[in-house]
Amino acid sequence: MTTLLAVGDVGAKRADPATIFRACREAFARGDVVFAQLAKNIENACIKLRKYQLAIERVLIFLRSQDFHDTGLEIDLSGPTSFPNDILRVVSPAFDDLFAPGTLYRATGVILCKLSEAYYGQLDLFGEVIRLQRLSHLYESVDTLREKYGKHTVFLGASFLAHTHTQHDGERGHLPERQQALLPGETGRKRLGIPLFMGDVR
């Protein structure tokens, strides 16, 4: 079931325990770029779900326009899940209803509702549990890679455009010298907590 929410400040009206909200580095009118930002937020939310071994049965997505006008959709899932593949499957057609071509969007957000403990052990007649168990094993490997090499080492193709740019432009997008001068084995997301002197010694 999909429910269209009233236009307004959706993020402030909903006080759910798991909320991911990110501003884009600039306002976008392209649907594929806005959807990529939303997909990245959903991936981030699912990382938190798996970390605490939780699943959800309802998700709320919302878009914020350049003039801070929010619209959102609340979607019921077919069953508990903590995997972005399942959420994006129902979010994708809902996004098409929510997105207004020609409108500039500055931020996307996702709110996870109806949280429960993640358990995929009881078999069913339709093979859904087997599919969820396979996804669970797959994302165990993804989470292992994330812990070793940094967040979003492996990500869904749906969020590719959100990973090709920094979150901010201009002064806010400038990387400190410590993040540019990486030690061997460090990545943009994983660095040793060791300060480096970047000046000249005379």
N, C-alpha and C positions, 0 to 999 in steps of 0.2 A: 504494500500500500504506500502511495506517495501523497504527502500532504504539503500543499503550498502554504508557507507561513506568511503572515502579514509583513508588509514592508516596514522596516524600522531597524533598530539596533538589535539584531538577532543575538549577537554575542553577549550583550548585557542582559538579555531577557532569560537566557538559559543558564542555569547554574549546575551543570553536569560535572561529574568528577574527572572526565578526560576531555580536554579541549586542546586542539592544535590550531593556531591562528598565525598566519605569516603574511607580511606585507611584501608585495613585489618590489623589485628595485625601481620600477617605473610603471606607469599605467599602461595596460595593454588592451587592445580592442580585438586581437586575434583569438578566436576560440580555442585553437590548439595550444597556445601558450598559456592561457588562463587555466585550461584543463590540466596541463602538465604541472602547474603550480599546485592545483588541488590534489592531483595524484601524489605528488611528493608529500603533501601534508598527511594524506591518508597512510602512506608508507611510514611516516614518522609516528603516527598514532598507533599503527599496528606493531611497531617495534616496542612501544611501551606496553601494549597488551600482552605480547609474548613474554616480555621481561617479567611481568607479574602473573603470568599464566591465567589470563582473563580472556573472555570472549564477549562479543556484543551481539545484540539482536536488532538494533535500530541505529541508524546513523543520520545525522543532520549535517547538510552541507550548506554553505552560504557564500555569497560573493559580495564584495564591497566595491562600489563604484568610485570613480574619482571624486565625486561630490559627497562621499561618505553615506551613500544610500545603500542599505543592506537588503538583500532578498535571500530567502533560504528555502530548502526543501527537506522534509523529514521523510525518511524511507525505512520501511520495515524489511528486514532480511528474511530469507526463507528458513534460517536456523542460526544458532550461535556460531560465530567464526572470529578468528583473529588474523586472517590473511587478507592482504590488500586485493588479491585477485578476485575474491568473492565480493568484496565491497565495491570495487570498480565495475564489476559486471552489472550491478543495479544502479550505480551512480551515473554511469555513462549516458543512458537514455534520459535520466532525470536532469542531468546537466544541460542537455539540448533544450529542455523545456525552460530551464532557468536562465540560460545565457541569452542576452539581448544583443544581436549583431549591431555594431556601430557604437556601443557603449564602452567607455574606458573603465577598466577595472584595476583597482590598486591593491586588492588583497583577497585572499581566499581563506576559508576556514572549514574545519570539520569538528563535530561534536559527537562523541560516542555515548550511546544510551543503552540502557538495559544490560548492564555488565553482569557477567556471571563467571563462575570458574570454568576454565577451558577443559573439556573432557570429551575425547573422541573414541571411547572404548566400546560402547554398546552398539552392536551390529544392527543394521536395518535391512529391509527388503530391497532397497533400490541402490545399494552400493555407495551411498553418500558418505558413510563413515569411513569406508576404505579410501575414498578420494581424499577426505580430510586427514586421514592418517598419513597418506603419501605426502600431502602438502606440509604436514607437521614435520616430517623427516626432512623435506626439502629446506624448510625455513630454519631448521636446526643448523643445517650447514651454512645457510646465509648468515645467521646470527654469529656463528663461529668465525666466519670471514670478517664480519663487521667488528667483532671484538679484537681481532688480530690486526686488521689493516685500516680500520676506521669506518665511520658511518657512511652508508651509501656506496660502499665498495662494489656491491651488486645492487642494482635497482631495476625497476620495471621500465620497459620501453615507453610506457605511457607518460612517465615523468622525465623523459630524456631532455626536453627543451628547458625544463626548470634547472637542470644541472649544467647547462652550457654557459650560463652567465652567473656573475656574483649577485648577491641579494640586493646590493645598493650600488649606485653610481656616484661619481664625484668624490667629495671629501670623505663621505661615509663609506665608500667602497674601497678606499685606499688600504692596502695591507701593510701592517707594520713590518719593519725590516727583519725582525726575528722570524716572521712567518715566511718571508721570502728566502732567507738564508737557512735552509733546512740541513740538519745533520744527516749523515748516512742512515738510512732506514726510516727516517721520518716522512710523513706525508702532510698534505695540507690540513688534514683533520686530526692527525695523531702526532704529537710532538712530545719530547721529553721536557719536564719542568725545570729546565736549566737555562738561566738567563745568559745571554751572550753580549759581550762588549762589542758594539759595532763601530766604534770610533777609531781614530788613528792614534797610535802611541808614538810619542816623540821623545 
